[in-house]
Amino acid sequence: MLNIYNVNSLVHWEERDIRLREDLVRYFSDYIRSFLRSVNPAWDVRRVEAPTLMPRSLVSNAYSHEDIWVQERLSETDTALVLRPETTPSTYIYMQHVLGNHSRTRLPLCVWQAGKSYRREQEQPTKHVRLKEFWQLEFQCAFTADSGNDYHVACLEPVRRMIGSVIHLPTRIVPSDRLPAYSEVTMDIEVDNGDKWMEVCSISKRTDFPQRYRSQPRKGPSIDHAVTVLEIAIGLDRCVYNWNIAANR
């Protein structure tokens, strides 16, 4: 990770780090898919890519213009666009599309993305990895709220082991120091890199999926369900950064 612009939070990545990131995406996505299907073989797991530019209307109002990068509107007819601060809204839009237009698509459904997001982070030393342009790997795992499986509790230790197995530094699970309005519970996975315990993954039980889900039993009327989403959000830049610390010891 090279800070050769001499601007905090803007870094260059070299080939070894890029290849490591790509390997982590493959390993983590295969692991999460296997975990979900070990708990419930019915999980439908799909990857999607969405534009990094997105309509401002889809971004949570929790992000002000001081938090995000907003495109200048050259005319009143221009759609207000922003560089996405997270991948979740674009994933939700895709999930609504396939659930609404393809009768064979059913819950439980996991859709994931690996890509860049952008935020106006405060100026901090590079070692804190609070980057303005950063890589996210996010899994949005939607299931009916009346499911008998507590996927959030079930995934915490497996995901901690998954991260620890590749970073080779001590890891722990802790309650998040912030609880977003959309989450019933959020837990973080942190890595001890010798300088600090650094958050590398956040796991939330989200209640903000924008539509309900209707199932149709073989007999009887359809059933309307609330939807819960297990979100597993991994900071790929922080994983690469900490892997390098362990590798250089």
N, C-alpha and C positions, 0 to 999 in steps of 0.2 A: 504494500500500500504506500504509494508515493505522493507526497504533498508538494508537487513541483510547480503548481500555480502560485504557491505561497499564499493561498487563500484557505482559511479553516473550512473544513467540511467538504472540500472538493478534491478528490483523489484520483490518481491513475492506478489501475490494476495491471500487473504484468501477467505473462502467459501462464506461469505456474498457478497463480491465484485464480485465473479464469478457468483453467481446467479443473482445479479443485472445486470451485463453485458448481461447475457442471456435474461433476461426480456426486456432490452432495445433493443436488436436485434429484438425480436419478435414485440415489440410495434412500433418501428420505421419502420420496414419493412411493417407491416400491414398499418400503417398510410400513408406511401409513395405510396403504392399500391392503397389505397382508394383515395388519392389525385389525382393521375394520371388518374384514371378511372372516377373521377368526372368531370375532364376537357374534357376527351376523352375516352369513353367506349372501344375504340378499342385497348387500351394498353395491350400488352402481357408482363406479369411480371414474371420473372423466377429467381430462386436462383441457383448458381453454386459454386462449390469448386474447386480450382486449386492448384497445388503443390506450396509450398512456395519457392522451388528451381525452377529457370527458366533460359532459355538460355540467355546469356549475349546479344545476338544479338537483343532480343526483348526489352531490356531496353533502354530508351532514352539516347542519348549521353550527355544530360544535367547532367547525373550522371557520375562522374569520379570514378576511383577506390578509391579515397579518400572519397567518399560518401557512398559506398556500400561494402557489404561483398562478396568477390570473392573466389570461390573454386580454390584451387591449381590444376593445370592440371598435371597429372602424366605421360601423354604421349601426343604426337601430335594428336592422334586420339580422345582424350577426348573432349566432347562438353564443351565449356566454360560456366559454370553455376554460378549463383549468388543467394544469398538470396534476394528475391524480395524487392525492396524499395517501391512498391505500387502494388495494385491489378489490375490496369487498363489494362496493356498489356495482361494479361491472360484472362480478361473479353472480350476484343476486339477479341482475337483469337477465343473464344467460339462463339461470336456473328457472326463472319465471317463464322464459321463452320455451324451454323444452318441456316443462311441466304443463304448459298451457296449450302447446301445439302438437305434442306427440303422445298419443294415448298409451304407448308402451313405456313411457318414462314414469317411474313411480318412486316414491320414497321407500327406503332411505337412499339419498342421492348425495354424493360428495363431488364437488367441482373444485379444482385447484388451479392456481396460477403461480408462475415464477416470473418475476419481472421487476422493473424499476418503479419506484414511487418517489414523490418529491414533497419536501416540506421546508418551510422557512425556519430551520432550527437555529437556536441561539449559537453565537460564536463560542466554540469550545475547542480545547486542544484535540488534535486528531486521535490521540490514544483513547478518548472516550467514545469514539465511533458514533458520534451524533452527526451523521452526514445529511446534507441537504438533498442529495441524490443517492438513493440506496436500493439495494436488492431485497425483495420480499419473496418468501415462499409461503403462500397462504392456502389452507384447506378449509373450505366451508362445507360442513357435513350436516345436511338437513335430515331430520327425522320427525315423526309425529310426537308431539309433546306427551301423549299418553303411552309412549313406549315403555316397556318394562326394563329396558337397558339404560343404565346410567353411563353413557359413553364418556362423559367428562371425567368422572372418577376413574373409570377403567383405563383411560389412556395416559394418565399422568406419569405413572412409573415406567410404562413402556417407552414413552417419548423421552423421558429423562435418560433411560438406558441407551436409547438410540443415539442421542446427542453425545453422551459421554463416551460411547464406543468409538466415535470418529475423532473427537476433539482431544481426548486423552488428558483431560484436566478434571479436577473435582467438580461435581455438579450437585445442585440441590433444587428442591421444589419449595417455593415460598408464595404466600398470598401476594397478589399484586399490590403495589403502593397506590394504585388508582383503580377505581371500579367504574368503568363507563356506564352510562345510563342504559345502554342496550344489553348489559350483561347481568345475569343472576350471580355469577361467580367467575372470577378471573384469577388464575394461578400463573406464576412465572417460573421458568427454568433458568437458573443462573449458573455461570461458570466462574470458578475462582482462577484468575489468571496471574495471581501474585500481586497485582496492583489493586484489584478490587473484585468484588462479586459483580459480574456483568450479566445483565439480562440478555438472553439469546433467543428465547421463545416465550410466547404468551398463549395461554390456552383458556378460552372463554366459553361459557354457555350462554349463547345469544338468544334473545327473544324478539328480535326486530325484523324477522323475515316478513316481507311486505304483503304476503297473501296467505290464506289458509289452504289446506290440502283436503281434497275430497277423495275418499276411497270407495270402491264399489265391491262389497262382498258378493260371493256367488249367489247368495240368497238374501233377500231383504233389501231395504232401502240403502242408499249411499250414506256414508258417515263423514261428517265434517270435522276436521282436526286442526288444532293449533299446531304450529311448526316451531320446533326448537332447532338451533344450529350449534353444533360443536365447531368452534373455530380454533385451528392450530396455526399460529402465525410465527414463522421462523425468520429471524434476521440473518440472511445469508452472509452479509458483509461481516457481521460480528462472529459468525462461525468460522469464516476464513481467517479473520484476524486472530482469534484465539487458537486456531489450529497452528498457525505460524509460531505463536509464542511457545506452544508445547513442542513443536518440531525443532525449535532452535535451542532448547534447553539441553 
